């Protein structure tokens, strides 16, 4: 039964994304999300290690709080560093 539910969920998501998310609503948001995905893939582990060593360990966070802090820091660091890279690139 779990497999059937999973396939139904995948089918629903694919159909929904095809209908509603297959166009640009905001050029800035589209370019930021699509463009930052490769940067996130390349740099995310660096930000995870930084968050773990400088936020989670010194504050002795419990596991649920550590996950939330690590994810938030990583997301913010990825988008801030991507924005800085785009800004530097546009200055050429």
C-alpha positions in Angstrom: 0.0 0.0 0.0 2.9 2.4 0.7 4.1 2.0 -2.9 0.6 2.8 -4.3 0.4 5.9 -2.2 3.8 7.0 -3.3 3.0 6.6 -7.0 -0.3 8.5 -6.5 1.6 11.3 -4.8 4.2 11.4 -7.6 1.5 11.4 -10.3 -0.4 14.2 -8.5 2.8 16.3 -8.1 3.8 15.8 -11.8 0.3 16.7 -13.0 0.1 19.8 -10.7 3.5 21.1 -11.7 2.8 20.6 -15.4 -0.4 22.6 -15.1 0.6 25.4 -12.7 4.4 25.7 -12.5 5.4 25.3 -16.1 5.8 29.0 -16.8 7.6 32.0 -15.3 5.6 34.0 -12.9 8.5 36.2 -11.9 11.6 36.4 -14.0 13.8 37.4 -11.0 12.5 34.5 -8.8 12.8 32.0 -11.7 16.4 33.1 -12.5 17.4 33.1 -8.8 16.0 29.6 -8.1 17.1 27.9 -11.3 20.5 29.6 -11.4 21.3 29.0 -7.7 20.5 25.3 -7.9 24.0 24.4 -9.3 25.7 26.7 -6.8 23.7 25.1 -4.0 24.7 21.6 -5.3 28.4 22.6 -5.4 28.6 24.6 -2.1 26.0 23.2 0.3 28.4 20.9 2.2 30.7 23.8 3.0 27.9 25.7 4.6 26.6 22.6 6.5 30.1 22.1 8.0 30.3 25.8 8.9 26.9 25.7 10.6 27.7 22.5 12.5 31.0 23.8 13.8 30.1 27.4 14.6 26.4 27.3 15.5 25.3 23.8 16.5 28.2 22.6 18.5 29.0 25.8 20.5 25.3 26.2 21.4 24.9 22.5 22.2 21.6 22.3 20.2 19.5 19.2 20.4 19.0 17.3 17.2 15.7 18.9 16.1 17.0 22.4 16.7 20.3 21.5 15.1 18.5 20.4 11.9 16.5 23.6 11.8 19.4 25.8 12.4 21.6 24.0 10.0 19.0 24.1 7.2 18.2 27.7 7.7 21.8 28.8 7.8 22.6 26.7 4.8 19.7 28.1 2.7 20.5 31.7 3.7 24.2 31.2 3.0 23.6 29.7 -0.4 21.3 32.5 -1.5 23.5 35.3 -0.1 26.7 33.9 -1.6 24.9 33.3 -4.9 23.6 36.9 -4.9 27.1 38.2 -4.2 28.5 36.1 -7.0 25.9 37.5 -9.4 26.5 41.0 -8.2 30.3 40.6 -8.8 29.7 39.1 -12.2 27.4 41.9 -13.3 30.1 44.5 -12.5 32.3 43.3 -15.4 
